[in-house]
Amino acid sequence: MTTATLTAPPQPPRKLAGAEAAALLQRFPPRQNLESWFMTEADTDYVLDTLRQHPFRAAVESAQFTRMVGARAILAWLTTFPGSTWQANWDASPAAHSTAGWHSTVLDWAAAELGRRPTSACLASGTLALICADVIRPSPAWLAASSSNALRPAMAAARDPEGFARLEAQFPAAIHSTRHASAALKAVARILAAFGGRVDDIAVGDLLVLLQETSHDAARGTRIAYTALRELGQFPPDAPATLLRLQTRTGQVTPAALVDRYQLRCRPVRDLIVDYLTERQPSLDHKSLISLSAALASNFWGDLERHHEDITSLHLPPEVATAWKARINTVTHRRRMPGGQVVETTTPRNSAPAVKTLVRAFYLDIAQWALDEPARWGPWAAPCPITEADCSDKRTKQRQKTASDQRTRERLPVLPALIRVADRRLKESRARLDALHTTPLGSQFTVLGETFTAPKSTSRAGLTGQAYDASGCRRDLEAEEKRAFWGWATIEILRHTGIRIEELLELGHHSIIRYKLPTTGEFVPLLQIAPSKTDQERLLLVTPELADVLSAVVTRVRGENGAIPSVPSYDVHEKVWNDPMPILYQWDVAGDRRPISSNTVRDALNDVLMVTGLTDATGNPLKFQPHDFRRIFITDAILNGLPPHIAQVIAGHSNINTTMGYNAVYPAQAIEAHRSFIARRRSLRPSNEYRAVTTEEWKEFLEHFERRKLALGSCGRAFGTDCIHEHACVRCPVLIVDPNERGRLVEIATT
């Protein structure tokens, strides 16, 4: 009987998304919500009299009447709730907790208590007037949930017209009079409504709070407003350069937060892992620290706790250590099928040697540190359950090398086709966009055999980028041209340089430099690579083809003043934003200058590959990763005679074995030597062996196999040879006995 040990399923790690936003809120807190201020302490008559005065008075008498009816009803209703100010009454009322449903409560109350029932429009207009007059200040969540479009113009006219005008003038010219500019001004109006004051009083924390309460689609307006206010010099110098992807960014978190994601039960071991990570933190980048925390807290100790509930010591019994090493060698994938059933597949874990190496280093480091600090590390020193042989990754590297070489050999021959398609796709997308820009609004135009219709109107400050195809579907021709350009540029730069994708995204205008040859005095262009991954600078020669691509990129991203705008970029290894730099891989999204992400680059490559129709050996669509171009570049360079040690310098590898690992050179010498051997062997054989076979010879060859059939089986003698045993088949060593005739053979032997 087999006993199965039931283990608790692994708990998903706690997500760290938004950790950077929480840290920024601690550094830049929002303005404090005051309990009382002048207008919220005013009596009813003063508030109503204020609403009759400029700038709160409506320009149309009917609108003013509606506003006053609603304000009177709301103020009377608020007095039924506890509080010494209007804000306290508001916070105690149902209206403060939801933007919907409270109107009906006020209407029913007014009908019962006041003898008249105002309309919902009156209440909405009255609420807006009270907010603009700073009588009540709804919460940022309440304001973010409100879909009213009247708040922005009302707040701009009543609270701070000059501040709104100054802020709007700071927006990029491309988004003036667009919905993006309107969304940014609405975000500012919401902040003034929630925290009071004027535009000059807005703090970094105010925008951070609003951003947390804002949906993903509306967050762009908050980011645009933040950028404009920062450029006006309103925020401190250490304020974040951008709020882009703030809701999903983790930033740099503490070792304790990294470990606590996995909810370890044994507190002493949890504290030990945190202390160990803290000691290692100064020598690691943050991405490596995250990987180390996952290996120790999840893959190692978290796995042990799931299978051994009472474990509390690093001194593992041999059977426990052996079982853990067996589990870490595989990984289970769960996939839900179309029918709803969940299928589990177990595959070898490629990272198993790396995890074992990290755990082994954990044990050895503690043992070494125990000699220097016995009180701190000595109680945890234990024999390491992982040997050096357990960490061997020779087979893994061999499999990876074989798979990498296969990818390179499969993709190197199709690279010219990929280049042609990328260039053609870019030209076609530009032709469509140029035709749209020369077509009047509402008119039809035909380009490349396709018929489009330009939109009848546009709110953009400039030419429209969208059109409708023959089936009536809207197509963003401007976005298609952008993706086509960056797909083409990525393919060209990567194939000419062999740089990593991180290095590609970090290329800046200052990366293109000139070098004067000491021998001839000629100036040659060089591309300076200073990757954040290795912090090792290197220089690459810019070929004429690469110079054309870089020139096209510089021309595209250059601003109206001729300079490349400086934008902040994200360091994926340190999880921090770099200072604004004139990087080449940037684009404008609704007036918001931002760096192009690695996912966008990969999507652009996939778009090109979809058009090519290329397939791999299995018939599936061929996929390219940016790193494939690095392998292709090194392989092609060595195939064309570049010495490997020079390729090592160009690639930026510290070890030439790494460079040769990328090299998928075909075994040309072995192939040529084998062909020469075959040619020499054929020259020594009689020439008649290589002539065409006649009909008689082929018939004789087939009859030979017929004659080989015997009663007990078949004869195994070679073609063209005679029987040398005078047909004594039973004693012949070349007799191949039929298994069905073995009984007959036994009968012969016994008689």
Secondary structure, 3 states (H helix, E strand, C coil): CCCCCCCCCCCCCCCCCCHHHHHHHHHCCCCCCCCCCHHHHCCHHHHHHHHCCCCCCCCCHHHHHHHHHHHHHHHHHHCCCCCCCHHHHHHHCHHHHCCCCHHHHHHHHHHHHCCCCCCHHHHHHHHHHHHHCCCCCCCHHHHHHCCCCCHHHHHHHHCCHHHHHHHHHHCCHHHCCCHHHHHHHHHHHHHHHHHCCCHHHCCHHHHHHHHHHCCCCCHHHHHHHHHHHHHCCCCCCCCCCCCCCCCCCCCCCCHHHHHHCCCCCCHHHHHHHHHHHHHHHHHCCHHHHHHHHHHHHHHHHHHHHHHCCCCCCCCCCHHHHHHHHHHHCEEEEEEECCCCCEEEEEEECCCHHHHHHHHHHHHHHHHHHHHHCHHHHHHHCCCCCCCCHHHCCHHHHHHHHHHHHHHHHHHCCCHHHHHHHHHHHHHHHHHHHHHHHCCCCCCEEEECCEEEECCCCCCCCCCCCEEECCCCCEEEHHHHHHHHHHHHHHHHHHHHHCCCHHHHHCCEHHHEEEEECCCCCCEEEEEEECCCCCCCCEEEECCHHHHHHHHHHHHHHCCCCCCCCCECCEECCCCEECCCECECCEEEECCEEEECCHHHHHHHHHHHHHHHCCECCCCCECCCCHHHHHHHHHHHHHHCCCCHHHHHHHHCCCCHHHHHHHCCCCCHHHHHHHHHHHHHHHHHCCHHHHCCCCHHHHHHHHHHHHHCECCCEEECCCCCCCCCCCCCHHHCCCEEECHHHHHHHHHHHHC
